[in-house]
Amino acid sequence: MPEYESVIGLETHIQLNTRSKIFCGCKADSWEDDPNVNICPICAGLPGVLPTLNKSVVEKAVLLALAVQADNILPISYLARKNYFYPDLPKGYQISQYAEPLARGGRLIIPSADGEDRVVNIEKLHIEEDAGKTVHQNGKRLIDFNRCGVPLVEMVTAPDIRSADDAAAYLIQLRRLLRWLGISEADMERGQLRCDANVSIRILGEDSLNTKTEIKNINSIENVRAAIKTEVKRQIQTVEAGQTIEAWTLGWDEDTETLRKMRSKETEADYRYFREPDLLPIRIDEEWLLEIKSSLPELPLARQKRFTLDYGLPDYDAAILTEERSLSSYFEATVKLSAGDPKTISNWVMNDVLRLIKEKKISAGGLRLIPKYLAEIIEIVESGMITRGTGKELLVNVEDKGKTPLELVELEGLAQVSDEETLKSMAMTIVDQNPKQVATYKAGKATILGWFVGQLMRATKGRADAKIVQSIFQELLDNDGDLGS
Ligand SMILES: [Zn+2]
């Protein structure tokens, strides 16, 4: 059997997080709302109404085009009608873009664990409206029009992806980028990021593009991986059995982990596209483009790389810290406010701050433990004023109580008991009061030393260095209660 490779292209639909829909003033995000509450004559497709394009949809889409280094952001692009009938599409057509999309060309880099970054070329990027949602319930079909007119960006890749794992990695990078840019929540479970995969196979080493099938609307990254793997396997078996691949549209059933044939694929001619007569062309002049460009932040991969160069962080740290934009800014702000070593700060952020963020379900920008306070905590731990353990508790306390670290150290008496004379006199009291345990120690049971250390740690509420305490007790017990004085 020859060796095959898979040839995969992805079409993603990205829900932009604008306040209102693409052609009317209705609320765009209906996730928590009842069916059919965010609708008006325009998005419900009543006859005689006129759509108006939401400027913010164009701005967010152009920002994405810039972030994927689009080769050509068209100065004039057109909206187009895509005609088809579906119960949840009340107008009988969808307003999309066709021959003149918003942008062409571009690329998304997928960093790879093997060090060989993959480049996935983007063919085109356009804006369009979403259709409604059909819900199957108790043998009935119910239609919710809330989603009609919700703004989407469709982004289509070239057939550059060679494995199901790379397809998953592409989506992870895309999701990171969309959240970073702040243009979409990109939650696949909520349909804010949807993926169709075009899959074909060829004998390894060949350049041909063979007949592809399309797997529609896969709703999680894990399902994308599983669906593509299943389809590649089916295509290989089909070809090996001497049959031909047909251009089917397939649906993934996540419960049974199988693909089912939905229909033979429509051709583009079936949609009878034409320019939308109710809307003006989209003009993006130089001035507007520059304005959008000026709001483009440093991108995640660039920042990740910079963190390794500027702060000497391992790539693992840099990747975690730049997973999310506000976390990366939080880390960098802390470094700038602190005299401490960036790697030490990275450890605190990756472990303690990240845990706090997950527990509280907020972003780093929403913490009461601002970078200045984290820098303060790290500083007083490093100086020995408080123990590392106390520092970890203090961090949670600052967040909960909204007081500064130094206020809390003062208020709650958290400072470390580091004065050896104080510790020695506390240890002598414990030895005097516990003759039975002393006798046990003398009888050769040295492990009871831990019990003595525990008593003192309890007395100081953990605010002493256990190693120093241990050596004090050792000396005390070995010298018959006399500390060599
Ligand atoms: Zn509306």
Boltz pocket constraint, residues with backbone or C-beta under 6 A from the ligand:
constraints:
  - pocket:
      binder: B
      contacts: [[A, 21], [A, 24], [A, 25], [A, 26], [A, 38], [A, 39], [A, 40], [A, 41], [A, 42], [A, 43], [A, 44], [A, 148], [A, 149]]
      max_distance: 6.0
